[in-house]
Amino acid sequence: EFGDYKVRITAPDDHVVGATGVLQNPEQVLSATQRGRLKQAETATKPVLIVTPAEAVAAEQGKPKGKKTWVFHAENVRDFAFASSRKFIWDAQGHNVAGQKVMAMSYYPKEGNPLWERYSTASIIHTLNVYSRYSFGYPYPTAISVNGPINGGMEYPMICFNGPRPDADGTYSARSKYGLISVVIHEVGHNFFPMVVNSDERQWTWMDEGLNSFLQYLTESEWEQNYPSRRGEPKYIVEYMTSAAHDPIMTNSESVIAL
């Protein structure tokens, strides 16, 4: 079922918290400078740092002095998730999607840069634009990408978790770059399928991963010419479809052959 959530998350006072929904009490958890940056981000043409790398490093080196309670409100969602860390850099950019202002935001540690500051929030905005054009307008007020300890990605309403990072020396390969862009597109795309359409992916897998992967391919194609998509081209499915090891499209998730 869809529901409305009001969630209070109490964390050490040096943590930054991101979550499904809209922050209700910035006056209690953000500094005046950070609130000003967040306001500036609403109309910015590129991501604005709400928590800077220097501030994140300083928080990481210190110790908490107490606790803060972050309050979030979300309407018409089927799940809720959050992320909390003293290591988070936080950037944001407001963007108009199908007539609605959406705050596209990314949370990541210094180990995610320079890859994350260049591509995460930009990938969110690109995804919302293309998916909204091919399906329906994105209905939520926020869309968030978080870099955390995850192999690949995982989605929840308004927030997703994505793993790719650069190498330890800050350099990154084309594989890492496109890996990040693709996983952000895919996980943000899950807001449309299944989060809004509300199909049961445990019952009908193809309606979740199938529709989302198809739109992911279209979105990658519009990122740049000759984008190195891993799936989407019809020729890539020929070997699978001509083999004996494939399932009917209506197969339940627990019965799908792992390939």
N, C-alpha and C positions, 0 to 999 in steps of 0.2 A: 504494500500500500504506500501511497504518497502521504507525507506528513509535513508538519511544520516543526522545526527544531529551535529551541533556545538553549544553548549550551554554555556553561561556565567552566572554564579550564584554568585551574590554579597551578602555576608553574613558578620556578625560581625567577626572581626579578631581573635576571640578566638574560632570560630566554626571549626569543621572538616566536610567536605562535601564528600559524596560518591554518585556516579551516574552511570547511564548507560553510557558505553563507557570508554575511556582512558583519564586520566588527562593529559592535554597538557602543563600546566605551573607550574610544581612542584617547580621551582626556586622562583616563586613569592608567593607561599602559604605554603610551607613546609620549616622547618629549615634545615640547612646543615646536622644535625644529623639525622633528619627524612628521608631526601633523601638518606642518606647512608643506613639506615635500609631498606628502600624500595628496594634499589639495592641488598642488602644482601638477601632479601626475595625471589628474583627471582630464586635463586638456592638453597634455604634452604630445608632441609628435614623435617622441622616442622615449624609451624607458627612463624613468627617474629613480635614482637610488633613494629608497626610504631609509634603509640601514646600509651605510657605506661599508666597503671592505675594511677600512681602518677601525670603524666602530665594532665590527664583528670580531676582528682580531683582538681588540682591547677587551671585549666581553669574554672571549675565549681564555685570555690570560688571567683574568680576575676571578673573583669568587662572589657568589650571590650574597646579598645582604638581607634578603627577605623574600617575599613572594608577591606575585601580582595575579589577579584574576582577569582573564580575557573572556569577554562575552560575545558570542556569535549568534546570529539569527538567520535561519534559512527557511524558505517557504517552498512547498511542493517538491520535496525531494524524497527519494526512497532509501537514502542512507546518509551517513555523516562520517567524516573523517577529519583528522587534524594532524599537524606536524609541529614539533616544538624543539628548539635547539638554541644554545647560546652562540653557535657558530654561524647562524644564518646571516648572509647578505640578503637584502630584500629589494627587488626593483618592481616598478609598476608603471603601467601606461593605460590610460582610459582610451576606449575605442568605440565608435558607434557601429553597432552590428544590427542590421535590419531595423533601424530606428530606435534602438535601445543602447544606452551607454553601459559598457561592460568594462570592469577593471581587470585587465590581464596582468597577472603578477607571477613572479618567480622567487623562490627561496632556495638558496644554495650556499654551501660553505666555500671558503677560499679555494679549496681543492677543485672546485668546479670551474674556476676561471682559467683562461679567458673564454673558454667554450660557452659557458652558460650565459655570461653577460652579453655575448654577441648573438646568441641564437634562441634561447629559451622563450623569452617573452615575444620575440618576433614570430616564432613558430606558432605560439598560441593565437596571436592575432590573425595570422595567415589562415590557420585552421578554421577559426570562427567565420571568417569571410567566405571561404570556399564551401564549407559544409552548409552554411546558412543559404547560400545561393542554390546549391543542388538539392537541399532537403527542406528545411524550415528554419526560421529565425531562432537564434540561440536565445533561450528565455531567461537565463539566470544573470544576476548582476556581477558575478565574479567568475574568473577562470584562472586556475592556479596550477603551476608546475613546480614540483619540489624535487630537489636532488637529495636522495637518501640512500641508505644501504640496501639497494634492491637490484637484482639482476634482471634487466629489462625494464618493465613498467607495470603499473597497476592503477586502476581507475576507480574514482568515486565521484559523486555529484560535485561539480565545481572545483574539484581538486584531484590531482593525479601525482604519482610518484615515479620518477624516471632515473635510471641508473648511470648512463654514460658520463664519463669524465675525461679530461685530457690526461696525458702522462704526468708523472710526478714533476717533471721539469717545466710544465706548462705548455708544452707543445702537443699537438694532436694531429692525427692522420685524417685523411678524407673519410675513411671508414668511421672514425669516431664522430666527426662532424655530422655526416649524414645519418649516422646511427642516432644521435641526439635529436636531430630535426624530425626524423621518421617516428621515433618513439613518442615524442611530444605530440605530433600530429595524431598518431594512433590513439594515445590515451586521452587527450582532450576530445578527440572525435567520439569516444565512448559516451560523452555527455549526451550525444544525440541518440546513439544506439549502444546500450539499451536504456540509458538513464531517463530519457524523456519518453521515447516510444514505449518503454517499459515492458519489453519482451522478457521472457524468462530464459536466460541464457543457459540455465541448467537443463532446460527442457528442449529448446530449439537453438542449438549452437549457431547455426548458419545465420540466424537473424541478428545475432550480436557480432561475432567476428567476421562473418561474411560480408554484411552490408558495410560495416565499418572499414574493413580492409579495402573494399572497392572504392569507397570515398577517399580513403587514405591515398590510394594510387592517383586519383584525380587531383588531389591536393598537392602531392609531390610533383606531379607533372606541371603544375602552375607555379611551383617555387622557382624552377629554372629549367631551361631546355636541357634535355638529356640527363635528367635527374636519375641517379643509379638506383631505381626502385628494385626491391627484392621480389616483389610480387605485383601482379596486376596485368602484365602482358599476357595475352591469351596463350602464347606459345609455351609459357612456363607451366601450364597445367596439363599439357598433352600427355606427358609421361605418366602422370598420376591417373588421368582419366582412362588411359588405355591399359592400365595394370589391373590385376585382380584384387589388389589391396586398397580398395576405396569403399566408402560407405554411401548409402543413399542420403540425399540432402536432409531428410527428416529424421535422421538417426539422433537419438538422445545423447547428451554429452557423455554420460558414463559408459556408453557403448561404442564410442568413436575409436577407431583403430589409431594408435599413436604412431605417427610416421615421422 
